[in-house]
Amino acid sequence: LRPEEVDALLDEADGTTQTVALGLLARCGLRVAEAADVTPADVVDTPVGPFVRVQDGKGSKYRETPVPTDLAASMRALADVRDEAADTPLVDRSTRTIRRWVTTAGERLYADTGDDGWTYLGPHDLRRTWGTYLLEQGVIPSVVMSFGGWEDWDTFRKHYLGEFSPEAIRRERGKVDFLEGGDESAEVVHPGTMPPASHHTAD
């Protein structure tokens, strides 16, 4: 999704609980099971901003992921309204319900825009959008992997490092002084999609 499409999706949230759930998916890259398990105690402030402590959706790992200030405020507001224990999940809904919220938001956006791409939207699209966006903003891959809980480098490289936009590729090429920037109007082929080189035998 483009940044403006993520904004449109989050605008479809119906109430604070959905705002928190969709925000954890789209702004923090959490898996559905992870978003369902976040508690008030998991939202922590640090000198560089708020983070959310995440128990890996696969049940075996722990990580800390940055969370936007406004989303952290919504999470704390939701905790205050419920006045429940610090270890009680904030969203407190099944993974099926959270998936349905994403699907329903996509269906409403399809009705508004006529873009049938919204009818295929799922939670994992939000996680992939988040990861790719961080990379395009210049966050180094190892840090993105840490934030997102990815451990398999080959899988991460295959699914994320080949998804840069043409604009990002031109920008990155321009950082290398001996490549001279290139032609801004030239067609750009995405990494990982270039045709294999031809192999010729010597005469």
C-alpha positions as CSV (number, residue, x, y, z in Angstrom):
1,L,0.0,0.0,0.0
2,R,1.1,3.6,-0.6
3,P,1.3,5.8,2.5
4,E,-1.9,7.6,1.7
5,E,-3.7,4.2,1.4
6,V,-2.5,3.2,4.8
7,D,-3.9,6.5,6.2
8,A,-7.2,5.8,4.4
9,L,-7.4,2.3,5.9
10,L,-6.7,3.6,9.4
11,D,-9.4,6.2,9.0
12,E,-11.9,3.4,8.6
13,A,-11.3,2.2,12.1
14,D,-14.5,2.1,14.1
15,G,-13.6,3.2,17.7
16,T,-10.4,3.1,19.8
17,T,-10.1,-0.7,19.9
18,Q,-10.1,-1.0,16.1
19,T,-7.7,2.0,15.9
20,V,-5.3,0.2,18.2
21,A,-5.6,-3.1,16.4
22,L,-5.2,-1.7,12.9
23,G,-2.4,0.6,14.0
24,L,-0.4,-2.2,15.5
25,L,-0.6,-4.0,12.2
26,A,0.0,-1.1,9.9
27,R,2.3,1.1,12.0
28,C,4.2,-1.5,14.0
29,G,4.2,-4.5,11.6
30,L,2.7,-6.8,14.2
31,R,1.2,-10.2,13.2
32,V,-2.4,-10.6,14.0
33,A,-1.8,-12.9,17.0
34,E,0.8,-10.4,18.3
35,A,-1.6,-7.5,18.1
36,A,-4.3,-9.5,20.0
37,D,-1.9,-10.1,22.9
38,V,-0.4,-6.6,23.5
39,T,-1.1,-5.4,27.0
40,P,-0.9,-1.9,28.7
41,A,2.4,-3.1,30.3
42,D,3.9,-3.7,26.9
43,V,3.8,0.0,26.0
44,V,7.0,1.6,27.3
45,D,8.6,5.0,26.9
46,T,12.3,5.3,26.1
47,P,14.6,8.3,25.4
48,V,14.0,7.8,21.7
49,G,10.3,7.4,21.9
50,P,7.7,4.8,22.8
51,F,8.1,1.1,22.0
52,V,5.8,-1.9,22.3
53,R,7.1,-5.1,23.7
54,V,6.0,-8.0,21.5
55,Q,5.8,-11.7,22.3
56,D,6.5,-13.3,18.9
57,G,3.2,-14.6,17.4
58,K,4.9,-18.0,17.1
59,G,5.2,-18.0,20.8
60,S,9.0,-18.4,21.2
61,K,10.7,-14.9,20.9
62,Y,10.5,-11.5,22.4
63,R,11.3,-8.2,20.7
64,E,10.7,-4.4,21.0
65,T,9.2,-2.4,18.1
66,P,8.8,1.4,17.9
67,V,5.3,2.7,18.1
68,P,4.1,6.1,16.8
69,T,3.4,8.5,19.7
70,D,-0.3,9.0,18.7
71,L,-0.9,5.2,18.6
72,A,0.8,4.8,22.0
73,A,-1.5,7.5,23.4
74,S,-4.6,5.6,22.0
75,M,-3.3,2.4,23.6
76,R,-3.0,4.1,27.0
77,A,-6.4,5.8,26.6
78,L,-8.0,2.4,25.9
79,A,-6.3,1.0,29.0
80,D,-7.6,3.9,31.1
81,V,-11.2,3.5,29.8
82,R,-11.2,-0.2,30.6
83,D,-9.4,0.2,33.9
84,E,-8.2,-3.4,33.7
85,A,-5.0,-5.1,34.9
86,A,-1.8,-4.2,33.2
87,D,-1.4,-7.7,31.8
88,T,-4.9,-7.8,30.2
89,P,-4.7,-7.6,26.3
90,L,-5.8,-4.2,25.0
91,V,-7.6,-5.3,21.9
92,D,-9.1,-8.4,23.6
93,R,-10.5,-9.9,20.4
94,S,-9.9,-13.1,18.6
95,T,-7.5,-13.2,15.6
96,R,-10.5,-14.0,13.4
97,T,-12.2,-10.7,14.5
98,I,-9.1,-8.7,13.8
99,R,-8.8,-10.2,10.4
100,R,-12.4,-9.4,9.7
101,W,-11.8,-5.7,10.7
102,V,-9.1,-5.5,8.1
103,T,-11.3,-7.1,5.4
104,T,-14.3,-4.9,6.3
105,A,-12.2,-1.8,6.1
106,G,-11.0,-2.9,2.7
107,E,-14.5,-3.5,1.5
108,R,-15.6,0.0,2.6
109,L,-12.7,1.5,0.8
110,Y,-13.5,-0.5,-2.3
111,A,-17.1,0.9,-2.1
112,D,-15.7,4.4,-1.9
113,T,-13.0,4.2,-4.5
114,G,-14.0,1.4,-6.9
115,D,-10.5,0.0,-6.7
116,D,-11.0,-3.7,-6.5
117,G,-7.5,-4.1,-5.1
118,W,-9.0,-3.4,-1.7
119,T,-11.1,-6.6,-1.9
120,Y,-7.8,-8.6,-1.6
121,L,-6.5,-6.8,1.4
122,G,-5.4,-8.9,4.3
123,P,-3.4,-8.3,7.6
124,H,-0.2,-9.6,6.2
125,D,-0.3,-6.9,3.5
126,L,-0.1,-4.3,6.3
127,R,3.0,-6.0,7.8
128,R,4.7,-6.2,4.4
129,T,3.8,-2.6,3.6
130,W,5.3,-1.5,7.0
131,G,8.6,-3.5,6.5
132,T,9.0,-2.2,2.9
133,Y,8.3,1.4,3.9
134,L,11.0,1.3,6.7
135,L,13.5,0.0,4.2
136,E,12.6,2.7,1.7
137,Q,13.0,5.3,4.4
138,G,16.6,4.2,4.9
139,V,16.3,1.9,8.0
140,I,19.0,-0.7,7.6
141,P,17.8,-4.2,7.0
142,S,19.1,-5.7,10.2
143,V,17.2,-3.2,12.3
144,V,14.0,-3.8,10.3
145,M,14.4,-7.5,10.8
146,S,14.9,-6.9,14.6
147,F,11.8,-4.6,14.8
148,G,9.7,-7.1,12.8
149,G,10.9,-10.3,14.3
150,W,12.3,-11.8,11.1
151,E,15.2,-14.2,11.6
152,D,15.6,-15.9,8.2
153,W,17.8,-13.6,6.1
154,D,17.1,-15.4,2.8
155,T,13.3,-15.2,3.2
156,F,13.5,-11.5,4.3
157,R,15.7,-10.6,1.3
158,K,13.5,-12.4,-1.1
159,H,10.2,-10.9,0.1
160,Y,11.3,-7.4,1.1
161,L,14.6,-6.3,-0.4
162,G,13.2,-6.7,-3.9
163,E,10.2,-4.5,-3.4
164,F,11.8,-1.0,-3.5
165,S,10.0,1.6,-5.6
166,P,11.7,2.9,-8.8
167,E,12.0,6.2,-6.9
168,A,13.9,4.6,-4.1
169,I,16.2,2.8,-6.5
170,R,17.1,6.0,-8.3
171,R,17.7,7.7,-4.9
172,E,20.0,5.0,-3.7
173,R,21.9,4.9,-6.9
174,G,22.4,8.6,-6.6
175,K,24.2,8.1,-3.3
176,V,27.1,6.3,-5.0
177,D,29.4,9.0,-6.4
178,F,31.0,6.9,-9.2
179,L,27.6,5.9,-10.6
180,E,26.8,9.5,-11.6
181,G,23.2,9.3,-10.6
182,G,21.8,8.1,-13.9
183,D,18.9,9.3,-16.0
184,E,15.9,10.1,-13.8
185,S,13.5,9.4,-16.7
186,A,15.1,6.0,-17.5
187,E,13.1,2.8,-16.9
188,V,14.1,1.1,-13.7
189,V,14.0,-2.6,-13.2
190,H,13.3,-3.8,-9.7
191,P,16.1,-5.9,-8.0
192,G,15.3,-9.6,-8.2
193,T,13.3,-9.2,-11.5
194,M,16.1,-8.5,-13.9
195,P,16.4,-11.1,-16.7
196,P,19.3,-13.5,-16.3
197,A,22.4,-12.6,-18.3
198,S,23.0,-14.5,-21.5
199,H,25.9,-16.9,-21.5
200,H,28.0,-17.2,-24.6
201,T,30.7,-19.7,-25.4
202,A,34.0,-18.4,-26.7
203,D,34.7,-18.6,-30.4
